[in-house]
Every structure is written in C-alpha cells, then in structure tokens.
Amino acid sequence: MTPIIIVHKGYSKYLEYTLSQARHLNPTSDVFLLGDASNNRFPFIKHFDISGYRSAADEFAERYEHMSKTGYEFELFCFQRWFIVKDFMERYGIERAFVCDSDVMIYCDIDREEAKLGSYSAAFCLPTRQTNYRWSASGHVSFWSLGTLGRFCSYMRDSYTDTIRKATLKTKWKYHLDANRPGGVCDMTILYLFALEHDVVNLIAIWDESSFDHRISGAENEYDDEYEMARGIKNIRWEHGRPYGFNVRAKRWVRFNTLHFQGASGKALIHQYYRGPKWFAVLLREELFRKYNKVREQVRSTLNSLTVSP
C-alpha cells in the first residue's frame, strides 16, 4: 500500500476534513502527518513530530538565499519540507509515497491511481504555460520514489551552491524585480527545473478519464482555461461522492482525484467539499454555525446602533 504523507506546522481547523477525507477513501494505507505538538490530535492517522527529521532541512537553511517577494520563513519551509519527507522515508524504509499539501482533499484510492502511472520515479503537477519566467511546477500532489526524492533534494542544495544553477535562479529573480512582478524563486521553481532534466509524470493531465486538480480557484490545469468555472471556482458536479469538472478542451466531465484549496479563500471552502464519514451532519453543523455567527453579528450591530453616547 502506498502511504500518504502530509507535512503541516501548527493546528488548522481544516485538517479535520482533509485528514478524515484521506483516511476515508484509503482505509488500508498509512496516513502520516509530519507535524508538531499542536496538531497531534487525530487518532485515525499516524503523527510524527518533524523535529526528529530536520537535520538535512536545517543544513539546507545555511545555504538558502532568499530570492522571493514572499516571506522568508514561509518560502524556506516550503523547501525544507522535502528534506523532512526524505529523511522520514529513509528512517522507516518507505520506498514510494504519495506526498500532498494539507489543503488537498483526496477523493480516490491512491494505490489505484498510482498503478495507472506505470513505471515512474516522480510525478507532480506541470502546467504547460511557462512564459515570462513563470518556471513553476507544483508538488501539492506528488508521487515519489525515495531515490528520486533524494536526487531532488540534492538538486535543491546544488541550486544554491553550483555557480551556473544559482545564476539561473538569479536571472529569474532579476526578472521579477525589473518587471515589478510578485513571486520569485521558490520550491516550485526548482521542481520545474528538475522536471526539465528528469522523466516526470504530469498529474494534472488526464489519466484514464481522471485528473488531479491544480487549484480549485483557477480554470487552469494542464492548460490555461481548461475547466469550466462557476462563481470564481471550478464548476464541480458530484457523482457517488466523487467530484467532476467539465473539461472544455475535451468537451466532457473529468473525475478529479483530488481538489486543491489553495489560499485563505480556498481553505474556507474545504468543509463544504468534505465527503467522508457523516459528511451531511458535518455540513449541517457548519451551516448552522455560520448562520448563528451571522445572526449574532446582526444583533451586536443593532445593539451598537441603539447605544446612545452620553
């Protein structure tokens, strides 16, 4: 069975849903949360503290040079998590794993989807459009062999020590500065450059009538404007607890193995897409709580308006 590995620091309410969803459709697979004391609260998965797997990650921090308009700590940890996962897999003899972000909802049997990929060493998300130094690939859903993940970690280290590779990163960073564009160099940049030199399977392509979502807030998957949108997110249709999106290029509904709720606005939607145990009760509870808060705020506003200043 292919284990599922998620790295997350701190406690976030949406973890209740993403972890339950992962466990629900993969009941015989190990679901590992590499976290900290604040999120060691889910008895249905296996929790490990990341402090025990940080040696290579901390070593990388000494070589890392920040070239991004996003915060230093955030970007550094995005790199470090891959070293943490590698060290964890090495420690427990895990040869292959599915690694995903904590804001990803899983709606498939991971073993079954992995089997569709055939012989692979790495699989992650590669959008086709890479103009204007976009240079972006995403590992928010990814399959790794331990050997290839080790090579990727070495590639990340070398990107900040090898003269030619570091110059490549600086060229991209200069573009962002000169064009006054957001972003810069992040782990997604290194994933993209790594994919140019290695045989990587693209998970956001359609595989046997299904695909992995790039992000729910965008029409792009493998291609720009690939999926139909509704109210600012992908238009999702449910069949037997599985989400489908309408692919405008293929002119058919495609099943999504995962949905990616990137960003604060995306994470706020996660509970609405939960289809694990007692899902209807969970949605009803959240809706009642939302309405309660709305009424409470209306009452508070009314009372404040009736207050007469002395």
Secondary structure, DSSP 8 states (H G I E B T S, - for coil): ---EEEE--S--TTHHHHHHHHHHH-TTS-EEEEE-GGG---TTSEEEEGGGG-HHHHHHHHH----BSS-HHHHHHHHHHHHHHHHHHHHTT--EEEEE-TTEEE-S-HHHHHHHT-S-SEEEE--S--TTTT---EEEEEEEEHHHHHHHHHHHHHHTTSHHHHHHHHHHHHHHHHTT-S-B--HHHHHHHHHHHS--EETTS-BTTEEE-S-TT-S-SSSTT-B-EETTEE-EEEETTEEEEEETTTTEEEEEEEEE--HHHHHTTGGGG--STTHHHHHHHHHHHHHHHHHHHHHHHHHHHH----
